[in-house]
Amino acid sequence: MNGWDWSAVADFMPRFWDGLLLTLQVLVLGSLLSFTLGLLWAIGFRAGTRFVRWPVHAVTEFIRNTPLLVQLFFFFFVLPEWGVQFSGLTTGTIAIGLHYSTYTAQVYRAGIDAVPAGQWEAATALSLPVGRTWTAVILPQAIRRIVPALGNYVISMLKDTPLLAGISVLEMLQQSRLESASTFQYTEPLTVVGIAFILIAYPASLLMRALERRLVR
């Protein structure tokens, strides 16, 4: 077994930084998409007609119960056969955002359900429009309860970004694979990538725990 080679780490750094920036780009955009779609799903769960509720339930259950990798491959390989084609980066961002939106929807749903019924009744008594009721009364109270849970899903999203290597997105893992393929040194690139994930995910998880303790006071 060869010893640790610091020169291999130095040689990997340009690829690593490119992969890290791309990983963070997917994470930020995917998170924003999952938060937005998740809220729309959650509102759909509370629709007054079953013709909205049932399709929302069916779609979210289907997405949540199929593997993210299958969804990535479907968007990347199948949709082009129907004339719909995106870059690997766009495909990965959409797929990961859509997949996690079904989980954030349940978080939003729990937060909305936790808002006291009296708040809904007060908004009705004041004749607030539906949109105003949501934005001024319900969502501010719900979001305060669900921020830590949403943060945990962001961390999960981060740990799922290596799946995008399957559709040739040059995130951190794919960059390490390319580096190893050209240098035949696997230990250093993979170790650097693993440490990078830890250095991002672990402090973020500690922050979420601290935030949760603060919000429940």
N, C-alpha and C positions, 0 to 999 in steps of 0.2 A: 504493500500500500504506500503510495507516495505521500509526502508531507504536504502541509498547507502551503499554497503558492500565492503569496501576496501580489506577485506580478500578474497573475491571472485575474485577481480581483480588480486591480487597476485597469487592466485591459477591458474588463467587462463594464466598467463604470459608464462609458458613453451609452451603451445599449441599455444599461440599467436605468439611467435617468430618463431616457426616452420612454421606456416601458412604464416607469413610475408615473410620469406625467399623463400618459394615455390611460393608465389604470384609474388615476384620480379623476380624469375627465369623464370616463364611463361612470364612475361612482357618483359624481356630482349630478350629472345629467340624468342618470338612471334613478337616483334618489328623488329628484324633482318630479320626474315622470311618475314614479310610483306613488308619491304623496298626492299628486294631482288626481291621477286616475283612482287611487284608493278612496279619496274623498267623494268622487263622483259615484263609485260603486256603493259607498256607505249611504249616500243620499238615496240611491236607487233602492237599497234595502228597505227604506222607510216610505217608499212611494205609496200613494193611496190606492193604486190599482195593481192587481196581480199581474196584469199584462206587462208591467214594468218589473215588478219584483221577481217574478219567476224567471224571465230571461237573464236578469242580473245574477240571480243565484246559480243558474245553470252555467253561465259563462265563467263566473269566478270559480266555481267548483271544478270545472273542467281544467282551467288553467292551473289552479293550485295543485291538482292531483296528477298532473303530468310533469315529467322531469324537465327542468330548465334546459338541459342539453338537447333534449328532443325538440323543444320549441326553437332553440337556436338553429338547429339543423333544418327545421321546417321553414323558418323565415329565410334562411340563407340559400338553401338548395331547392325548395319546392316553389316558393313564391315567384322566382324568376321564370319558371315554366308557365306561369299565369300572366307574365308580363309585368310583374312588380319586382323591382330589383333595387337594393340599397347596397352601400358599401358595407364591409364587415363591421366597421366601427359603428355605423348607424344601426345596423341590424342587431348588434350586440347590446347597444344602449336601449333600443326599443324592447328587445326580448327580456332583458333583465328588469327593466322598469315595469313592463306589463306583468311579468311573473310576480314580482314582489308587491305590485299594487293589490293583488288579491289578499295578501297578508296584512298590508297596511289598512285595507278596507275593514278588516275585522277589528283592528285596533281603533280606528275611527268609530266604528259601530259601538264598541264597548264604551268609549269615552262619551259618545252622544247619549247612549242609554243611561249613563251614570248621572247625567244632568237631571236635577229634580224636576218632577212633573210640574211643579208650581211655576217654574221658569217658562215653560211652554204656555201655561195658562195665563201667566201675566202678560206675555207677548200678545196672546190672543185678545185679552181684555183691553190692551192698549191699541188694538187694531193695527199692529205692525204688519207691514207687508211680509210675505214669506221670505224674500231675500234678506230683508232687514233683520228678521227673526234669527235667521241662520248666522249672519255675519256679526251682528251686534250682541246677541244674547247666547246662542247655543255654542257656536264654535269656539269663542274665547274661553268658555268654561271647559269644554271638552278637550281642547288642545293642551291646556295646562296639565291635564291628567295623563295624556298619552305621549308626551314628548320623549320620556325615557324609552318607552316601548318602540317608538319609531326609530330612535337612535340605535337600538339593538338590531333592528332590521337593516339599517345602513351598514353595520358591522358585518352582518351575514352577507349582504350584497358584496362587500369588499372581498370576503373570502370566496365568493363564487365567481369573481372576475376571471380567474384562471381558466374557467370553462370557455371563455372567448378565444382561447388559443385553438380550439377545435374548428373555428371558422377563420383562422389565420389573422386574428387581431393581434397586433404586436404589443400586448401588455407585458407585464414583468415576466411571467412564466414563459411565454413564447420567446421573449428576448433571451432568457437563460438557455432555452433549448437551442436557439440559433447559435448562441455563443459556444455552447458545448459541442454542437455539430461541427463547428469550424476549428475548435481547439482540442477536442477530445478530453476536455477537463470539465467534469460534471459537478464535483464537490463544491467548488468555490461559487459558481453562478447560482446554483440551487440554494446554497446556504445563505448567500446575500439576499436572495428573494425571500426566503423564509424569515430571516431576521427583519426584513422590511415590513412584512405583513404583521409580525409581532409588534414592532415599534409603532405601527399605526393602530392596530386593533386593540391592544391591551390598554394603552392610555385612554382610548375612546370608551372602552367598557368601564373603566374606573370613573370616567367623567359621567357616564350615564347613571352609574350607581349613586354617585354623589348628587346628581341632579334629581334623581328619584327620591332620595332621602330629603332633599330640600323642599321638593314640591308636596310631599305628603305631610309636612308639618302643619 
